[in-house]
Amino acid sequence: MDSRQPPPSRTVFFVSDGTGITAETFGNSILNQFTIRTRHVRRPFIDTADKAHQVVREINHTAELEGRRPIVFLTLIDREVLEVVKTHSRGLVMDMFGTFIAPLESEFGMTSNHRVGRFSDVARSQQYTDRIEAINFSLEHDDGQSAKNLAEADVILIGVSRSGKTPTSLYLAMQHGIKAANYPLIPEDFERGRFPASLAPYKKKCFGLTIDPMRLHQIRSERRPNSGYASLENCRREVKDAELMMRREGIAWLSSTHKSIEEIATTILSDVRPDRLTY
């Protein structure tokens, strides 16, 4: 393929009888293996034949308009609904549940419960309750707002402002039920030459994030252009001082520059809560 040509574009449908999050997450992990531009269409709660026919009409209309068949990722349990989409749509249909459930039924020697929707009875789940508590904790302890109850934290993320602490904290809470606080390291911390006093008792729970100064400069310039805070010189100085502090204090850290939130979170879990990788 000519490298000067833009990558091809395809429409991708994520069709589910639940939220569609499973279909989209799994589908995207596959699509990321290809250099292709995609237009995403999520169609959740497709749990009747009538709704399935509506989606089929949309898929087929897209095929006519674009002159190529859409890619369709399905997570549908109801066999009637599934057959409508598989039989009548003009897309490349990827039945994700069908790919995995039948072999597992054979392996386990039992049929699946064919439960529609990923989150059935979720409100009664202790795991769900723990996750909500973790989200509330992370919000209350975002950006060093509060030093209360830090003893309850599973991890305390530290790093300079805009290094990725807040999104990582919330991802850990939402996906893993981890109570993650985060604390911004600021010039005053470096001038004092010592670890922030409020964090000192919990140093073993701390994990650091750093970032390439040029990338930090770009991010901060979007927020506060032409400011001393966003200047490349200041970004270089803060990143250097933060990394020196973390080395001196023996705190594990990584760069968020070229890593996804998922990769960062998994690395943190491996370091501070490896038990959460087994459940």
C-alpha atoms as an extended CHARMM CRD file, in Angstrom:
* protein
*
       279  EXT
         1         1  MET       CA              0.0000000000        0.0000000000        0.0000000000  PROA      1               0.0000000000
         2         2  ASP       CA              1.2410000000        3.4890000000       -0.8880000000  PROA      2               0.0000000000
         3         3  SER       CA              2.2620000000        5.0710000000        2.4330000000  PROA      3               0.0000000000
         4         4  ARG       CA              1.1160000000        8.4490000000        1.0690000000  PROA      4               0.0000000000
         5         5  GLN       CA             -2.4700000000        7.2510000000        0.7320000000  PROA      5               0.0000000000
         6         6  PRO       CA             -4.7640000000        7.5620000000        3.7670000000  PROA      6               0.0000000000
         7         7  PRO       CA             -5.6830000000        4.2300000000        5.3390000000  PROA      7               0.0000000000
         8         8  PRO       CA             -8.9970000000        2.7560000000        4.2060000000  PROA      8               0.0000000000
         9         9  SER       CA            -12.1300000000        3.5980000000        6.1670000000  PROA      9               0.0000000000
        10        10  ARG       CA            -14.7990000000        1.1450000000        7.3160000000  PROA      10              0.0000000000
        11        11  THR       CA            -17.9380000000        1.4010000000        9.3860000000  PROA      11              0.0000000000
        12        12  VAL       CA            -17.9940000000       -0.9260000000       12.3730000000  PROA      12              0.0000000000
        13        13  PHE       CA            -21.1880000000       -1.8580000000       14.2170000000  PROA      13              0.0000000000
        14        14  PHE       CA            -21.1490000000       -3.1170000000       17.8010000000  PROA      14              0.0000000000
        15        15  VAL       CA            -24.5020000000       -4.8100000000       18.3940000000  PROA      15              0.0000000000
        16        16  SER       CA            -25.4360000000       -6.1230000000       21.8180000000  PROA      16              0.0000000000
        17        17  ASP       CA            -28.4000000000       -7.1110000000       23.9660000000  PROA      17              0.0000000000
        18        18  GLY       CA            -26.6350000000       -5.2690000000       26.8190000000  PROA      18              0.0000000000
        19        19  THR       CA            -24.6070000000       -2.0650000000       26.8900000000  PROA      19              0.0000000000
        20        20  GLY       CA            -22.3270000000       -2.9920000000       23.9970000000  PROA      20              0.0000000000
        21        21  ILE       CA            -19.2160000000       -2.3200000000       26.0680000000  PROA      21              0.0000000000
        22        22  THR       CA            -17.9930000000       -5.9120000000       25.8170000000  PROA      22              0.0000000000
        23        23  ALA       CA            -18.4520000000       -5.9790000000       22.0430000000  PROA      23              0.0000000000
        24        24  GLU       CA            -16.7410000000       -2.6230000000       21.6060000000  PROA      24              0.0000000000
        25        25  THR       CA            -13.8200000000       -3.3800000000       23.9070000000  PROA      25              0.0000000000
        26        26  PHE       CA            -13.1290000000       -6.7610000000       22.3390000000  PROA      26              0.0000000000
        27        27  GLY       CA            -13.7260000000       -5.5020000000       18.8050000000  PROA      27              0.0000000000
        28        28  ASN       CA            -11.4120000000       -2.5390000000       19.2280000000  PROA      28              0.0000000000
        29        29  SER       CA             -8.6170000000       -4.7410000000       20.5380000000  PROA      29              0.0000000000
        30        30  ILE       CA             -8.8440000000       -6.7010000000       17.2800000000  PROA      30              0.0000000000
        31        31  LEU       CA             -9.2340000000       -3.6790000000       15.0010000000  PROA      31              0.0000000000
        32        32  ASN       CA             -6.1640000000       -2.0560000000       16.5470000000  PROA      32              0.0000000000
        33        33  GLN       CA             -4.0760000000       -4.6910000000       14.7870000000  PROA      33              0.0000000000
        34        34  PHE       CA             -4.9110000000       -3.0620000000       11.4520000000  PROA      34              0.0000000000
        35        35  THR       CA             -4.0250000000        0.3140000000        9.9620000000  PROA      35              0.0000000000
        36        36  ILE       CA             -7.5320000000        1.3810000000        9.1810000000  PROA      36              0.0000000000
        37        37  ARG       CA             -9.8110000000        4.3080000000        9.9330000000  PROA      37              0.0000000000
        38        38  THR       CA            -13.1140000000        3.2720000000       11.4460000000  PROA      38              0.0000000000
        39        39  ARG       CA            -16.4840000000        4.8660000000       12.1090000000  PROA      39              0.0000000000
        40        40  HSD       CA            -18.0200000000        3.2820000000       15.1870000000  PROA      40              0.0000000000
        41        41  VAL       CA            -21.7360000000        2.6750000000       15.6000000000  PROA      41              0.0000000000
        42        42  ARG       CA            -22.8220000000        1.1390000000       18.9220000000  PROA      42              0.0000000000
        43        43  ARG       CA            -26.3020000000       -0.3100000000       19.0760000000  PROA      43              0.0000000000
        44        44  PRO       CA            -27.0540000000       -1.4800000000       22.6410000000  PROA      44              0.0000000000
        45        45  PHE       CA            -30.0930000000       -3.2510000000       24.1130000000  PROA      45              0.0000000000
        46        46  ILE       CA            -31.0210000000       -5.1040000000       20.9110000000  PROA      46              0.0000000000
        47        47  ASP       CA            -33.1070000000       -7.7140000000       22.7000000000  PROA      47              0.0000000000
        48        48  THR       CA            -36.0910000000       -8.2960000000       20.3750000000  PROA      48              0.0000000000
        49        49  ALA       CA            -36.4750000000       -9.4300000000       16.7750000000  PROA      49              0.0000000000
        50        50  ASP       CA            -38.0380000000       -6.0540000000       15.8550000000  PROA      50              0.0000000000
        51        51  LYS       CA            -34.9920000000       -4.1810000000       17.1510000000  PROA      51              0.0000000000
        52        52  ALA       CA            -32.7500000000       -6.6250000000       15.3150000000  PROA      52              0.0000000000
        53        53  HSD       CA            -34.5250000000       -5.9210000000       12.0220000000  PROA      53              0.0000000000
        54        54  GLN       CA            -34.0710000000       -2.1760000000       12.5940000000  PROA      54              0.0000000000
        55        55  VAL       CA            -30.3330000000       -2.6810000000       13.0500000000  PROA      55              0.0000000000
        56        56  VAL       CA            -30.1800000000       -4.9010000000        9.9710000000  PROA      56              0.0000000000
        57        57  ARG       CA            -31.7890000000       -2.1430000000        7.8910000000  PROA      57              0.0000000000
        58        58  GLU       CA            -29.1800000000        0.3060000000        9.1930000000  PROA      58              0.0000000000
        59        59  ILE       CA            -26.3110000000       -2.0830000000        8.4330000000  PROA      59              0.0000000000
        60        60  ASN       CA            -27.6030000000       -2.7820000000        4.9260000000  PROA      60              0.0000000000
        61        61  HSD       CA            -28.1910000000        0.9150000000        4.2190000000  PROA      61              0.0000000000
        62        62  THR       CA            -24.6130000000        1.6210000000        5.2600000000  PROA      62              0.0000000000
        63        63  ALA       CA            -23.3890000000       -1.1180000000        2.9210000000  PROA      63              0.0000000000
        64        64  GLU       CA            -25.2900000000        0.4750000000        0.0250000000  PROA      64              0.0000000000
        65        65  LEU       CA            -24.0140000000        3.9790000000        0.7640000000  PROA      65              0.0000000000
        66        66  GLU       CA            -20.3750000000        3.0060000000        1.2210000000  PROA      66              0.0000000000
        67        67  GLY       CA            -20.1340000000        0.2910000000       -1.3830000000  PROA      67              0.0000000000
        68        68  ARG       CA            -18.5160000000       -2.1440000000        1.0250000000  PROA      68              0.0000000000
        69        69  ARG       CA            -19.8550000000       -4.2860000000        3.7970000000  PROA      69              0.0000000000
        70        70  PRO       CA            -19.6300000000       -3.0000000000        7.3680000000  PROA      70              0.0000000000
        71        71  ILE       CA            -17.9160000000       -5.0060000000       10.0840000000  PROA      71              0.0000000000
        72        72  VAL       CA            -20.4240000000       -6.1960000000       12.7080000000  PROA      72              0.0000000000
        73        73  PHE       CA            -19.3440000000       -7.3870000000       16.1590000000  PROA      73              0.0000000000
        74        74  LEU       CA            -22.1540000000       -9.1490000000       18.0190000000  PROA      74              0.0000000000
        75        75  THR       CA            -22.7190000000      -10.0410000000       21.6470000000  PROA      75              0.0000000000
        76        76  LEU       CA            -26.2410000000      -11.4370000000       21.4290000000  PROA      76              0.0000000000
        77        77  ILE       CA            -27.5950000000      -14.3460000000       23.4860000000  PROA      77              0.0000000000
        78        78  ASP       CA            -31.1790000000      -14.6960000000       22.2370000000  PROA      78              0.0000000000
        79        79  ARG       CA            -31.0490000000      -17.0950000000       19.2930000000  PROA      79              0.0000000000
        80        80  GLU       CA            -33.9480000000      -15.4610000000       17.4130000000  PROA      80              0.0000000000
        81        81  VAL       CA            -32.3640000000      -12.0170000000       17.6520000000  PROA      81              0.0000000000
        82        82  LEU       CA            -28.9840000000      -13.4310000000       16.6810000000  PROA      82              0.0000000000
        83        83  GLU       CA            -30.3370000000      -15.2320000000       13.6180000000  PROA      83              0.0000000000
        84        84  VAL       CA            -32.0560000000      -12.0860000000       12.3430000000  PROA      84              0.0000000000
        85        85  VAL       CA            -28.7430000000      -10.2120000000       12.2390000000  PROA      85              0.0000000000
        86        86  LYS       CA            -26.6640000000      -13.1360000000       10.9700000000  PROA      86              0.0000000000
        87        87  THR       CA            -29.1250000000      -14.1320000000        8.2550000000  PROA      87              0.0000000000
        88        88  HSD       CA            -30.3240000000      -10.7980000000        6.9140000000  PROA      88              0.0000000000
        89        89  SER       CA            -27.4700000000       -8.3090000000        7.3200000000  PROA      89              0.0000000000
        90        90  ARG       CA            -24.9870000000       -7.5600000000        4.5620000000  PROA      90              0.0000000000
        91        91  GLY       CA            -22.1240000000       -7.0140000000        6.9960000000  PROA      91              0.0000000000
        92        92  LEU       CA            -19.1760000000       -9.1820000000        7.9430000000  PROA      92              0.0000000000
        93        93  VAL       CA            -20.7070000000      -10.6040000000       11.1220000000  PROA      93              0.0000000000
        94        94  MET       CA            -18.4390000000      -11.6060000000       14.0090000000  PROA      94              0.0000000000
        95        95  ASP       CA            -20.5160000000      -13.5480000000       16.5720000000  PROA      95              0.0000000000
        96        96  MET       CA            -18.3040000000      -13.1780000000       19.6130000000  PROA      96              0.0000000000
        97        97  PHE       CA            -20.4210000000      -15.1410000000       22.0850000000  PROA      97              0.0000000000
        98        98  GLY       CA            -20.9770000000      -17.9200000000       19.5650000000  PROA      98              0.0000000000
        99        99  THR       CA            -17.2390000000      -18.1910000000       18.9930000000  PROA      99              0.0000000000
       100       100  PHE       CA            -16.5300000000      -18.8220000000       22.6580000000  PROA      100             0.0000000000
       101       101  ILE       CA            -19.6660000000      -20.1740000000       24.3420000000  PROA      101             0.0000000000
       102       102  ALA       CA            -20.0760000000      -23.3900000000       22.3120000000  PROA      102             0.0000000000
       103       103  PRO       CA            -16.4860000000      -24.6150000000       22.9230000000  PROA      103             0.0000000000
       104       104  LEU       CA            -16.7820000000      -23.7400000000       26.6280000000  PROA      104             0.0000000000
       105       105  GLU       CA            -20.0930000000      -25.5880000000       26.9400000000  PROA      105             0.0000000000
       106       106  SER       CA            -18.3430000000      -28.6300000000       25.5250000000  PROA      106             0.0000000000
       107       107  GLU       CA            -15.3430000000      -28.2100000000       27.8110000000  PROA      107             0.0000000000
       108       108  PHE       CA            -17.4000000000      -27.6710000000       30.9730000000  PROA      108             0.0000000000
       109       109  GLY       CA            -19.9700000000      -30.3100000000       30.0870000000  PROA      109             0.0000000000
       110       110  MET       CA            -22.8650000000      -27.9080000000       30.6590000000  PROA      110             0.0000000000
       111       111  THR       CA            -24.9480000000      -25.3430000000       28.8280000000  PROA      111             0.0000000000
       112       112  SER       CA            -24.5210000000      -21.6440000000       29.5120000000  PROA      112             0.0000000000
       113       113  ASN       CA            -27.2640000000      -19.7660000000       31.3440000000  PROA      113             0.0000000000
       114       114  HSD       CA            -27.9310000000      -17.6140000000       28.2360000000  PROA      114             0.0000000000
       115       115  ARG       CA            -28.4000000000      -14.6040000000       30.4660000000  PROA      115             0.0000000000
       116       116  VAL       CA            -29.0650000000      -11.4510000000       28.4830000000  PROA      116             0.0000000000
       117       117  GLY       CA            -27.0050000000       -8.4420000000       29.5290000000  PROA      117             0.0000000000
       118       118  ARG       CA            -23.6790000000       -8.2910000000       31.2660000000  PROA      118             0.0000000000
       119       119  PHE       CA            -24.8950000000       -6.4720000000       34.3670000000  PROA      119             0.0000000000
       120       120  SER       CA            -27.8830000000       -8.5420000000       35.4750000000  PROA      120             0.0000000000
       121       121  ASP       CA            -28.4210000000       -8.3330000000       39.2350000000  PROA      121             0.0000000000
       122       122  VAL       CA            -25.2830000000       -6.2030000000       39.4510000000  PROA      122             0.0000000000
       123       123  ALA       CA            -26.6860000000       -3.9530000000       42.1950000000  PROA      123             0.0000000000
       124       124  ARG       CA            -26.6470000000       -6.9210000000       44.5720000000  PROA      124             0.0000000000
       125       125  SER       CA            -23.0280000000       -7.7690000000       43.8130000000  PROA      125             0.0000000000
       126       126  GLN       CA            -20.4260000000       -7.0540000000       46.5000000000  PROA      126             0.0000000000
       127       127  GLN       CA            -17.8940000000       -6.5180000000       43.7500000000  PROA      127             0.0000000000
       128       128  TYR       CA            -20.0870000000       -3.7730000000       42.2960000000  PROA      128             0.0000000000
       129       129  THR       CA            -20.5360000000       -2.1440000000       45.7110000000  PROA      129             0.0000000000
       130       130  ASP       CA            -16.7760000000       -2.1700000000       46.2500000000  PROA      130             0.0000000000
       131       131  ARG       CA            -16.2700000000       -0.5540000000       42.8780000000  PROA      131             0.0000000000
       132       132  ILE       CA            -18.7020000000        2.2800000000       43.6600000000  PROA      132             0.0000000000
       133       133  GLU       CA            -16.9360000000        2.8890000000       46.9790000000  PROA      133             0.0000000000
       134       134  ALA       CA            -13.5940000000        2.9670000000       45.1800000000  PROA      134             0.0000000000
       135       135  ILE       CA            -14.8670000000        5.5240000000       42.6510000000  PROA      135             0.0000000000
       136       136  ASN       CA            -16.1680000000        7.7780000000       45.4470000000  PROA      136             0.0000000000
       137       137  PHE       CA            -12.8570000000        7.4550000000       47.2810000000  PROA      137             0.0000000000
       138       138  SER       CA            -10.8490000000        8.3330000000       44.1670000000  PROA      138             0.0000000000
       139       139  LEU       CA            -12.9940000000       11.3910000000       43.4820000000  PROA      139             0.0000000000
       140       140  GLU       CA            -12.6760000000       12.6000000000       47.0780000000  PROA      140             0.0000000000
       141       141  HSD       CA             -8.8890000000       12.1710000000       46.9620000000  PROA      141             0.0000000000
       142       142  ASP       CA             -8.2690000000       13.5660000000       43.4800000000  PROA      142             0.0000000000
       143       143  ASP       CA             -5.4610000000       16.0620000000       43.0060000000  PROA      143             0.0000000000
       144       144  GLY       CA             -4.5100000000       16.0760000000       46.6940000000  PROA      144             0.0000000000
       145       145  GLN       CA             -7.9130000000       17.4960000000       47.7420000000  PROA      145             0.0000000000
       146       146  SER       CA             -7.9680000000       15.5060000000       50.9560000000  PROA      146             0.0000000000
       147       147  ALA       CA             -5.5010000000       13.6940000000       53.1740000000  PROA      147             0.0000000000
       148       148  LYS       CA             -8.3440000000       12.0900000000       55.1340000000  PROA      148             0.0000000000
       149       149  ASN       CA             -8.4900000000        8.3050000000       55.2840000000  PROA      149             0.0000000000
       150       150  LEU       CA             -5.3590000000        7.8040000000       53.1870000000  PROA      150             0.0000000000
       151       151  ALA       CA             -4.7590000000        4.6910000000       55.2760000000  PROA      151             0.0000000000
       152       152  GLU       CA             -7.6710000000        3.1530000000       53.3180000000  PROA      152             0.0000000000
       153       153  ALA       CA             -6.0150000000        3.8040000000       49.9590000000  PROA      153             0.0000000000
       154       154  ASP       CA             -4.7910000000        0.8340000000       47.9520000000  PROA      154             0.0000000000
       155       155  VAL       CA             -2.4290000000        3.1130000000       46.0360000000  PROA      155             0.0000000000
       156       156  ILE       CA             -1.4590000000        6.7880000000       46.0060000000  PROA      156             0.0000000000
       157       157  LEU       CA             -0.3530000000        8.0850000000       42.6200000000  PROA      157             0.0000000000
       158       158  ILE       CA              2.1520000000       10.9170000000       42.6510000000  PROA      158             0.0000000000
       159       159  GLY       CA              3.6440000000       12.9870000000       39.8460000000  PROA      159             0.0000000000
       160       160  VAL       CA              3.6900000000       16.4480000000       38.3360000000  PROA      160             0.0000000000
       161       161  SER       CA              0.4590000000       18.0910000000       37.2380000000  PROA      161             0.0000000000
       162       162  ARG       CA             -1.0120000000       16.6120000000       34.0010000000  PROA      162             0.0000000000
       163       163  SER       CA              1.0600000000       13.4260000000       34.0430000000  PROA      163             0.0000000000
       164       164  GLY       CA             -2.0210000000       11.1740000000       33.9280000000  PROA      164             0.0000000000
       165       165  LYS       CA             -2.7990000000       10.6280000000       37.6060000000  PROA      165             0.0000000000
       166       166  THR       CA             -6.5370000000       11.4060000000       37.5740000000  PROA      166             0.0000000000
       167       167  PRO       CA             -7.5990000000        9.2230000000       34.6130000000  PROA      167             0.0000000000
       168       168  THR       CA             -5.4660000000        6.3730000000       35.9260000000  PROA      168             0.0000000000
       169       169  SER       CA             -6.9950000000        6.6820000000       39.4140000000  PROA      169             0.0000000000
       170       170  LEU       CA            -10.5220000000        6.5780000000       38.0340000000  PROA      170             0.0000000000
       171       171  TYR       CA             -9.7340000000        3.6620000000       35.7230000000  PROA      171             0.0000000000
       172       172  LEU       CA             -8.3250000000        1.6750000000       38.6490000000  PROA      172             0.0000000000
       173       173  ALA       CA            -11.4620000000        2.4090000000       40.6520000000  PROA      173             0.0000000000
       174       174  MET       CA            -13.9670000000        1.7030000000       37.8930000000  PROA      174             0.0000000000
       175       175  GLN       CA            -12.3540000000       -1.4010000000       36.4460000000  PROA      175             0.0000000000
       176       176  HSD       CA            -10.6550000000       -2.9640000000       39.4550000000  PROA      176             0.0000000000
       177       177  GLY       CA            -12.3280000000       -1.5410000000       42.5570000000  PROA      177             0.0000000000
       178       178  ILE       CA             -9.0210000000       -0.0200000000       43.6580000000  PROA      178             0.0000000000
       179       179  LYS       CA             -9.1390000000        2.9140000000       46.0650000000  PROA      179             0.0000000000
       180       180  ALA       CA             -6.6630000000        5.2060000000       44.3620000000  PROA      180             0.0000000000
       181       181  ALA       CA             -5.7530000000        8.6390000000       45.6800000000  PROA      181             0.0000000000
       182       182  ASN       CA             -3.5310000000       10.9760000000       43.7130000000  PROA      182             0.0000000000
       183       183  TYR       CA             -1.2750000000       13.8210000000       44.7580000000  PROA      183             0.0000000000
       184       184  PRO       CA              0.3710000000       16.4270000000       42.4890000000  PROA      184             0.0000000000
       185       185  LEU       CA              4.0370000000       17.1280000000       43.1050000000  PROA      185             0.0000000000
       186       186  ILE       CA              4.5260000000       20.9040000000       42.8540000000  PROA      186             0.0000000000
       187       187  PRO       CA              7.5770000000       23.2180000000       42.8800000000  PROA      187             0.0000000000
       188       188  GLU       CA              7.1220000000       23.9010000000       46.6060000000  PROA      188             0.0000000000
       189       189  ASP       CA              7.5990000000       20.1800000000       47.3030000000  PROA      189             0.0000000000
       190       190  PHE       CA             10.8950000000       20.2220000000       45.4010000000  PROA      190             0.0000000000
       191       191  GLU       CA             12.0730000000       23.4450000000       47.0640000000  PROA      191             0.0000000000
       192       192  ARG       CA             11.5210000000       21.9060000000       50.5160000000  PROA      192             0.0000000000
       193       193  GLY       CA             13.7210000000       19.0250000000       49.4400000000  PROA      193             0.0000000000
       194       194  ARG       CA             11.6940000000       16.4000000000       51.2270000000  PROA      194             0.0000000000
       195       195  PHE       CA              8.8030000000       14.0730000000       50.5780000000  PROA      195             0.0000000000
       196       196  PRO       CA              5.3530000000       15.6410000000       51.2500000000  PROA      196             0.0000000000
       197       197  ALA       CA              4.6370000000       15.2090000000       54.9670000000  PROA      197             0.0000000000
       198       198  SER       CA              1.0190000000       14.0950000000       54.4390000000  PROA      198             0.0000000000
       199       199  LEU       CA              2.2200000000       11.1660000000       52.3090000000  PROA      199             0.0000000000
       200       200  ALA       CA              5.2200000000       10.1300000000       54.3860000000  PROA      200             0.0000000000
       201       201  PRO       CA              3.3250000000        7.5590000000       56.5250000000  PROA      201             0.0000000000
       202       202  TYR       CA              2.0150000000        5.9110000000       53.3440000000  PROA      202             0.0000000000
       203       203  LYS       CA              5.1590000000        5.8690000000       51.2430000000  PROA      203             0.0000000000
       204       204  LYS       CA              4.8590000000        2.1270000000       50.6040000000  PROA      204             0.0000000000
       205       205  LYS       CA              1.5060000000        2.7490000000       48.9110000000  PROA      205             0.0000000000
       206       206  CYS       CA              2.8870000000        5.4060000000       46.5670000000  PROA      206             0.0000000000
       207       207  PHE       CA              3.4910000000        4.8820000000       42.8780000000  PROA      207             0.0000000000
       208       208  GLY       CA              4.8660000000        7.5780000000       40.5940000000  PROA      208             0.0000000000
       209       209  LEU       CA              3.9280000000        8.7200000000       37.1130000000  PROA      209             0.0000000000
       210       210  THR       CA              6.2780000000       10.7680000000       34.9980000000  PROA      210             0.0000000000
       211       211  ILE       CA              6.0220000000       12.0530000000       31.4330000000  PROA      211             0.0000000000
       212       212  ASP       CA              8.2180000000       13.3310000000       28.6310000000  PROA      212             0.0000000000
       213       213  PRO       CA              8.6990000000       17.1050000000       29.1520000000  PROA      213             0.0000000000
       214       214  MET       CA              7.8300000000       17.9340000000       25.5430000000  PROA      214             0.0000000000
       215       215  ARG       CA              4.5720000000       16.0060000000       25.7800000000  PROA      215             0.0000000000
       216       216  LEU       CA              3.8350000000       17.6810000000       29.1250000000  PROA      216             0.0000000000
       217       217  HSD       CA              4.4750000000       21.0700000000       27.5250000000  PROA      217             0.0000000000
       218       218  GLN       CA              1.9430000000       20.2500000000       24.7860000000  PROA      218             0.0000000000
       219       219  ILE       CA             -0.7070000000       19.1300000000       27.2590000000  PROA      219             0.0000000000
       220       220  ARG       CA             -0.2670000000       22.0990000000       29.5690000000  PROA      220             0.0000000000
       221       221  SER       CA             -0.2310000000       24.5530000000       26.6440000000  PROA      221             0.0000000000
       222       222  GLU       CA             -3.7240000000       23.3970000000       25.6800000000  PROA      222             0.0000000000
       223       223  ARG       CA             -4.8950000000       24.2060000000       29.2040000000  PROA      223             0.0000000000
       224       224  ARG       CA             -2.9040000000       27.3780000000       29.9150000000  PROA      224             0.0000000000
       225       225  PRO       CA             -1.1530000000       28.6210000000       26.7540000000  PROA      225             0.0000000000
       226       226  ASN       CA              1.8420000000       30.9510000000       27.0080000000  PROA      226             0.0000000000
       227       227  SER       CA              2.0910000000       30.5180000000       30.7720000000  PROA      227             0.0000000000
       228       228  GLY       CA              5.1260000000       29.8260000000       32.9150000000  PROA      228             0.0000000000
       229       229  TYR       CA              3.3340000000       26.6860000000       34.0760000000  PROA      229             0.0000000000
       230       230  ALA       CA              3.2460000000       25.3660000000       30.5070000000  PROA      230             0.0000000000
       231       231  SER       CA              6.6930000000       26.5220000000       29.3660000000  PROA      231             0.0000000000
       232       232  LEU       CA              9.0130000000       23.8050000000       28.1370000000  PROA      232             0.0000000000
       233       233  GLU       CA             11.7510000000       24.9590000000       30.5380000000  PROA      233             0.0000000000
       234       234  ASN       CA              9.4220000000       24.6580000000       33.5270000000  PROA      234             0.0000000000
       235       235  CYS       CA              8.1460000000       21.2710000000       32.3690000000  PROA      235             0.0000000000
       236       236  ARG       CA             11.6990000000       19.9660000000       32.0620000000  PROA      236             0.0000000000
       237       237  ARG       CA             12.5830000000       21.2530000000       35.5170000000  PROA      237             0.0000000000
       238       238  GLU       CA              9.4850000000       19.8010000000       37.2190000000  PROA      238             0.0000000000
       239       239  VAL       CA              9.8500000000       16.3900000000       35.5710000000  PROA      239             0.0000000000
       240       240  LYS       CA             13.5360000000       16.2280000000       36.4860000000  PROA      240             0.0000000000
       241       241  ASP       CA             12.8720000000       17.2250000000       40.1160000000  PROA      241             0.0000000000
       242       242  ALA       CA              9.9760000000       14.7600000000       40.4310000000  PROA      242             0.0000000000
       243       243  GLU       CA             12.0350000000       11.8610000000       39.0860000000  PROA      243             0.0000000000
       244       244  LEU       CA             14.9110000000       12.7360000000       41.4180000000  PROA      244             0.0000000000
       245       245  MET       CA             12.5310000000       12.7480000000       44.3890000000  PROA      245             0.0000000000
       246       246  MET       CA             11.0360000000        9.3860000000       43.4600000000  PROA      246             0.0000000000
       247       247  ARG       CA             14.4610000000        7.8250000000       43.0130000000  PROA      247             0.0000000000
       248       248  ARG       CA             15.6440000000        9.2400000000       46.3240000000  PROA      248             0.0000000000
       249       249  GLU       CA             12.5840000000        7.9620000000       48.1670000000  PROA      249             0.0000000000
       250       250  GLY       CA             12.6850000000        4.5240000000       46.5290000000  PROA      250             0.0000000000
       251       251  ILE       CA              9.2610000000        4.9010000000       44.9060000000  PROA      251             0.0000000000
       252       252  ALA       CA              8.4680000000        2.8160000000       41.8180000000  PROA      252             0.0000000000
       253       253  TRP       CA              7.4230000000        4.8910000000       38.8160000000  PROA      253             0.0000000000
       254       254  LEU       CA              6.8580000000        4.7430000000       35.0920000000  PROA      254             0.0000000000
       255       255  SER       CA              6.4160000000        7.1230000000       32.1890000000  PROA      255             0.0000000000
       256       256  SER       CA              2.8830000000        7.6300000000       30.9180000000  PROA      256             0.0000000000
       257       257  THR       CA              4.0870000000        9.1790000000       27.6500000000  PROA      257             0.0000000000
       258       258  HSD       CA              3.6010000000        6.2050000000       25.3450000000  PROA      258             0.0000000000
       259       259  LYS       CA              1.4320000000        3.9490000000       27.5080000000  PROA      259             0.0000000000
       260       260  SER       CA             -2.3110000000        3.4930000000       27.5430000000  PROA      260             0.0000000000
       261       261  ILE       CA             -4.2500000000        3.8470000000       30.7900000000  PROA      261             0.0000000000
       262       262  GLU       CA             -4.8360000000        0.0850000000       30.6880000000  PROA      262             0.0000000000
       263       263  GLU       CA             -1.0810000000       -0.5880000000       30.5390000000  PROA      263             0.0000000000
       264       264  ILE       CA             -0.3470000000        1.8870000000       33.3130000000  PROA      264             0.0000000000
       265       265  ALA       CA             -3.0610000000        0.4290000000       35.5480000000  PROA      265             0.0000000000
       266       266  THR       CA             -1.8670000000       -3.1450000000       35.0040000000  PROA      266             0.0000000000
       267       267  THR       CA              1.7080000000       -2.1840000000       35.8560000000  PROA      267             0.0000000000
       268       268  ILE       CA              0.5320000000       -0.4540000000       39.0430000000  PROA      268             0.0000000000
       269       269  LEU       CA             -1.5570000000       -3.4540000000       40.0660000000  PROA      269             0.0000000000
       270       270  SER       CA              1.3900000000       -5.7770000000       39.4830000000  PROA      270             0.0000000000
       271       271  ASP       CA              3.4850000000       -3.6250000000       41.7870000000  PROA      271             0.0000000000
       272       272  VAL       CA              1.1390000000       -2.6490000000       44.6200000000  PROA      272             0.0000000000
       273       273  ARG       CA             -1.8260000000       -5.0670000000       44.4980000000  PROA      273             0.0000000000
       274       274  PRO       CA             -0.8730000000       -8.2100000000       42.5360000000  PROA      274             0.0000000000
       275       275  ASP       CA             -3.7380000000      -10.0200000000       44.2700000000  PROA      275             0.0000000000
       276       276  ARG       CA             -6.1710000000       -7.9310000000       42.1870000000  PROA      276             0.0000000000
       277       277  LEU       CA             -4.8720000000       -9.6160000000       39.0300000000  PROA      277             0.0000000000
       278       278  THR       CA             -6.3460000000      -12.8730000000       40.2990000000  PROA      278             0.0000000000
       279       279  TYR       CA            -10.0780000000      -12.9720000000       40.9640000000  PROA      279             0.0000000000
